[in-house]
Amino acid sequence: MYQFIDDVKKVFDENLPASSVTVTKVIQIIFNQSSSARDIAETIEHDPALTATILKVANSAYYGSHSTICTLQRAVVVLGLNTLRELVSAISFIKSFNGRAAENGIDPAELWYHSVGVAKACQHIAEKTRIERPELAYIVGLLHDIGKIVL
């Protein structure tokens, strides 16, 4: 789990922010039960920063692919819908609050790192306790410190 978080953090540090419009569309498509990896890839490909982020994470050491993943559709399959949803949610979270966090003396990278760690822990607990929708526990964990930014 920590290797995944470290890999994603490196990717964020190196990329331009993704478009919030694309992020919103991707999340909607992921939640649509009839959507496919192709539908998701076709939406992501309109955003160069999001495309780069998804491909870098899919090619990270955490996933240990024996060959380079060069297509978005393959990256979506390798990451899986849950991980992709988590990743896109984290991107959305960072975009929304980076400026505000810095203005309030909060290190945005540390806040993100902590929030994703808590989110993964919440998801893990939800899965172990057989809560029906562990992805909601992930979102709750991701947003648990939102008050720090608002205040």
N, C-alpha and C positions, 0 to 999 in steps of 0.2 A: 504494500500500500504506500509506504513512504517513498519508494523508488518512483512510483507513478506520480506522486505529488511533486517530487523534485524534478522529474522530466518535464512535467507540464509547466512548472515555474520557470524553467530555463526557456521554454518556448515562448512564454508570455514576455519575458525580459527582452527577447530578440525581435518581436513582431509589432507591427502597427495594429491599432485596435480594429476589431471587426465592426462592420456596420450593424447598428442595433436593429435595423429593419430586417436584415438577413437573419440575425440571431433569433428574432421573434418568429420569423417564418419557419426556420429550422425546428424550433421547439414545437410549433403547431403541427408540423408534418410528423415529427417523431411521436407525438401523442395520438395521431390519427392511426387507428388500427389497420387501415387498408393501405397505408403508405409502404413503399419499398425502399431499399438502399439506393436504388436509382433515383427516386424522387428526392431523397435527402441530398444526394450528391449533386443533382441538377440545381438545387437551391444554393448549396454551399459554393458551387463553382463561380457564382456571380460576385463573390467577395474574395479578393486575392489574399487578404490577411487571414481570414478564417480558413481558406483552403490550405495555406501554408501551415497554420497551426495544427489542423487536423492531420495533415500528412506527416508533420514532424512528430506528433505524439504517436501516431500509428507506427512510425519507424523507430521509436525510442527503444532503449534497451529493455524497458519493462515488458514489451510485447515479444521481444526476441525472435522476430521474423528472420527466416533464413535467406530471404531475398528482399530487395527494396520494394516497398509498396509505393507505386507511382500513380495510381488512380484513386480518385475520391471514393468511387463505389467500393473498391477493395478496402480502403481505409475504414469506411463505414462498417463493412462486414467484420473486419478485424477488431475494431473497437467495440462493436455491439451497440445497440440502441441505448442501453442504460448508461454506459460510459460516455457515449456521444452526448446524451442529454445532460449528464453531469458536467462535461467539458464546456458545452455551449452555455449552460446556466452560469458556470464560473466566469466565462468570458463576459456574459451580460452583466454579472455582478461587478466585475472589475470596471467595465466601461461606465456603469452607472455611478459608481462611488469613488473612483480614483481621485478626481479633483477635489471633492468635498473632504475626503479623508486627509489629503495632504494639507488642506486649509486648516483642519482641526488638529494638526500636529500628530496625526496617526500615519504610520508608515503603511502605505497601501499594499505593498508586497507582503509585509508581515501579517496584515489583516487578512489578506487573501489566503495566505499559507495556513494560518490558524483556522479560518472559516472552512476551507476545503478539508482539513484534517478532522474537524468536528463533524462535518457533513458525512465523511466516509465512516467515522465511528458510529454516528447515528444510523446510517444505512446498515452497517454490520450488525448492530444491536437489533434493529428491526427485522433483519433476515433471520438472526438466531432465535428471536422470540416469535417468529412466523407472523409478523404483522403483514397484512394483506398487500400494502403498497409501500415497500421500503423506499421507493424513489421520493415519496413525500417526506419521509424522515430525512433524506438527503437534503432536500430543499430547506427544511426547517433548520437543520444544522448549518447549512450555508448562510442563512440569513439571521442566525441567532444573535449576532452582535450588531445588527443594523442600527440599534439605538445609539451606539457610540458615534456613528456618523451623523445621525439626525440631531442629537444633542450638541 
